[in-house]
């Protein structure tokens, strides 16, 4: 794969940078699921004013472009790969909360939930024991598909210089380093771009496969 403008091996940096990029993506996905899943399940299970308050907050966050919201979060948290992961996760949480609420509403209408409510089960017990296990299939599939989205947004922030420090072999940062030398050394940006593209494609295919495998028969 050649060398970059400083003579560093592109293949070695690409393999080592995968740790940064994939680790950042998984951390951002964990933040998105950790925030969006409880909010969506609580809104879908309890309804009423709790659902209204949570969903209006989610709607307000969805009104902002996700990349702009992530950039604002990075501005508050400061530069760094960890800050990018948290910022991208915060930007992805509202969409996950919407999906979790939709899945919870579908399960809440089932007869076994009505039976659990009739025998005196509390709302929290119904959410944990009945709603969450039966809504897990679409939530797992959407989380896998959302991994590609958080990888792209994280790489975009690193490309803009808001995340990884100079010299860090993160794929978005490698794209930014090589963009000024596209005429003389296009491989410096081509291979990180291909790696990011194939990884996002793989994440989307895994999400589609999980959706098919976990779909109720």
Phi and psi in degrees as a GROMACS rama.xvg file:
@    title "Ramachandran Plot"
@    xaxis  label "Phi"
@    yaxis  label "Psi"
@TYPE xy
79.8652  -166.518  UNK-2
-124.082  162.159  UNK-3
-89.9727  -167.586  UNK-4
-65.8701  -20.1253  UNK-5
-103.326  9.31817  UNK-6
82.4723  12.4884  UNK-7
-85.7045  142.959  UNK-8
-68.454  123.261  UNK-9
-68.2744  -40.1669  UNK-10
-62.1358  -45.5496  UNK-11
-63.1003  -42.3888  UNK-12
-67.5063  -34.746  UNK-13
-66.0314  -44.0213  UNK-14
-67.6494  -42.9528  UNK-15
-69.0215  -36.8721  UNK-16
-68.28  -20.9628  UNK-17
-60.1729  -30.7985  UNK-18
-62.8174  -42.0717  UNK-19
-68.0183  -49.4451  UNK-20
-66.665  -49.498  UNK-21
-68.8212  -38.2562  UNK-22
-62.7414  -41.9988  UNK-23
-62.6086  -42.714  UNK-24
-64.2294  -43.6059  UNK-25
-66.7456  -38.3751  UNK-26
-65.2399  -41.5025  UNK-27
-64.514  -39.4457  UNK-28
-65.0279  -37.9813  UNK-29
-63.71  -39.1647  UNK-30
-64.8548  -44.0815  UNK-31
-62.3702  -45.2393  UNK-32
-69.548  -40.6073  UNK-33
-63.3223  -30.3008  UNK-34
-93.2621  -43.3658  UNK-35
-75.9045  -36.0077  UNK-36
-63.9728  -51.8616  UNK-37
-61.1976  -40.8906  UNK-38
-62.9204  -45.0577  UNK-39
-67.4635  -40.6133  UNK-40
-67.0408  -43.052  UNK-41
-63.2039  -44.1838  UNK-42
-63.8708  -43.8477  UNK-43
-73.7483  -29.5337  UNK-44
-83.5924  -44.5016  UNK-45
-89.3307  -34.7208  UNK-46
65.465  -159.418  UNK-47
66.6668  -148.912  UNK-48
-68.0253  -26.0589  UNK-49
-64.6249  -45.7574  UNK-50
-63.2351  -42.8285  UNK-51
-61.1978  -45.8361  UNK-52
-64.7541  -45.8554  UNK-53
-66.5718  -42.2165  UNK-54
-72.2846  -30.3295  UNK-55
-68.5046  -35.6989  UNK-56
-64.7369  -42.586  UNK-57
-62.9836  -42.9738  UNK-58
-61.2893  -38.7699  UNK-59
-64.1824  -38.8465  UNK-60
-71.5543  -36.0659  UNK-61
-69.3732  -18.1116  UNK-62
-70.0937  -19.7049  UNK-63
-93.3875  142.098  UNK-64
-57.8303  136.975  UNK-65
-60.7159  -40.174  UNK-66
-67.6989  -37.3015  UNK-67
-66.0234  -39.7281  UNK-68
-63.8442  -40.4869  UNK-69
-66.1966  -39.1646  UNK-70
-64.5478  -38.6365  UNK-71
-64.6644  -39.2718  UNK-72
-66.3668  -39.3689  UNK-73
-64.4133  -36.7629  UNK-74
-62.6436  -33.9167  UNK-75
-78.5607  -37.7464  UNK-76
-85.4576  -22.8864  UNK-77
96.2565  159.347  UNK-78
-68.5394  158.54  UNK-79
139  154.331  UNK-80
-64.8212  -38.7844  UNK-81
-63.3277  -40.7253  UNK-82
-64.2853  -38.0262  UNK-83
-63.9031  -42.2436  UNK-84
-61.442  -44.8579  UNK-85
-65.2167  -43.0282  UNK-86
-64.4073  -44.765  UNK-87
-66.6083  -37.5192  UNK-88
-63.855  -40.7144  UNK-89
-62.9955  -39.2378  UNK-90
-69.6952  -28.6527  UNK-91
-87.516  -17.0381  UNK-92
-61.423  -41.3896  UNK-93
-59.4546  -41.161  UNK-94
-64.7471  -39.2733  UNK-95
-68.0377  -35.7691  UNK-96
-63.2999  -38.928  UNK-97
-61.7416  -45.8942  UNK-98
-65.7732  -41.0107  UNK-99
-64.1005  -40.2049  UNK-100
-63.4882  -42.979  UNK-101
-61.6732  -42.9589  UNK-102
-66.4174  -38.7905  UNK-103
-66.3847  -38.5265  UNK-104
-63.9102  -37.6075  UNK-105
-66.8304  -41.0172  UNK-106
-72.9261  -35.8537  UNK-107
-61.5382  -25.2912  UNK-108
-83.569  -1.43554  UNK-109
-77.6114  152.726  UNK-110
-61.5004  -34.3242  UNK-111
-68.4927  -26.9036  UNK-112
-72.1505  -40.0159  UNK-113
-63.1391  -38.4507  UNK-114
-65.7629  -41.4639  UNK-115
-63.2217  -38.947  UNK-116
-67.8511  -34.9067  UNK-117
-68.5055  -31.5877  UNK-118
-87.8495  4.51766  UNK-119
100.178  12.9298  UNK-120
-67.053  139.213  UNK-121
-72.9564  163.99  UNK-122
-62.2127  -37.8804  UNK-123
-67.1813  -39.5605  UNK-124
-66.5769  -40.546  UNK-125
-62.2846  -40.8286  UNK-126
-64.9617  -43.5682  UNK-127
-78.8583  -41.4007  UNK-128
-89.7426  -23.6563  UNK-129
-120.803  -49.4372  UNK-130
-71.2176  -51.0371  UNK-131
-61.6623  -49.1149  UNK-132
-62.3255  -37.3617  UNK-133
-83.2506  -13.1929  UNK-134
-101.726  5.70407  UNK-135
-67.7687  -35.2171  UNK-136
-58.9503  -56.4981  UNK-137
-65.8345  -29.5013  UNK-138
-70.3484  -39.4738  UNK-139
-66.5496  -43.04  UNK-140
-63.5848  -41.5755  UNK-141
-69.1362  -35.1292  UNK-142
-63.3773  -41.5473  UNK-143
-64.8841  -40.7733  UNK-144
-68.616  -33.0038  UNK-145
-72.3803  -16.9843  UNK-146
-59.4968  -40.8817  UNK-147
-61.5434  -38.3082  UNK-148
-65.2525  -44.9264  UNK-149
-70.424  -31.4771  UNK-150
-63.666  -43.3191  UNK-151
-64.7491  -45.9048  UNK-152
-65.6699  -39.8876  UNK-153
-64.3618  -42.5874  UNK-154
-64.3958  -35.3571  UNK-155
-64.1898  -41.7236  UNK-156
-66.4909  -39.1891  UNK-157
-68.3857  -34.5247  UNK-158
-61.3939  -35.7494  UNK-159
-79.91  -2.86137  UNK-160
85.0259  17.513  UNK-161
-95.2854  -5.89854  UNK-162
-119.643  -92.8029  UNK-163
-62.9182  141.929  UNK-164
-71.7835  157.18  UNK-165
-55.8257  133.779  UNK-166
95.679  -13.2358  UNK-167
-71.9734  129.251  UNK-168
-80.3214  54.9641  UNK-169
-88.904  144.596  UNK-170
-61.8812  -41.9036  UNK-171
-64.3327  -39.7764  UNK-172
-67.8555  -35.5006  UNK-173
-65.3507  -37.029  UNK-174
-60.8507  -42.4996  UNK-175
-67.0332  -37.923  UNK-176
-65.9677  -35.3506  UNK-177
-91.0463  -5.28622  UNK-178
-68.4964  -25.8072  UNK-179
-79.8237  -3.38224  UNK-180
-128.414  32.8831  UNK-181
-65.8945  -31.4568  UNK-182
-73.3075  -41.7852  UNK-183
-90.2736  -34.3082  UNK-184
-142.07  70.3917  UNK-185
-64.9072  -21.188  UNK-186
-65.0755  -24.3586  UNK-187
-64.0343  -28.6518  UNK-188
-105.561  -26.0778  UNK-189
-64.4281  -47.7497  UNK-190
-69.9931  -41.4323  UNK-191
-61.0485  -37.6213  UNK-192
-64.4932  -42.205  UNK-193
-64.5168  -40.7852  UNK-194
-61.8817  -42.8743  UNK-195
-65.7711  -42.1966  UNK-196
-62.393  -47.2649  UNK-197
-66.363  -34.7656  UNK-198
-67.8013  -42.4933  UNK-199
-65.0488  -40.6592  UNK-200
-61.9576  -42.4895  UNK-201
-62.9023  -40.9633  UNK-202
-63.0414  -40.5518  UNK-203
-66.3367  -39.6668  UNK-204
-66.9735  -37.9575  UNK-205
-63.4098  -41.5434  UNK-206
-61.2809  -43.3615  UNK-207
-64.2588  -41.4893  UNK-208
-64.0339  -41.5634  UNK-209
-64.9423  -37.5454  UNK-210
-63.7464  -38.9454  UNK-211
-70.7299  -41.324  UNK-212
-69.4983  -34.2665  UNK-213
-95.8373  0.417242  UNK-214
-66.3414  130.629  UNK-215
-61.3913  135.449  UNK-216
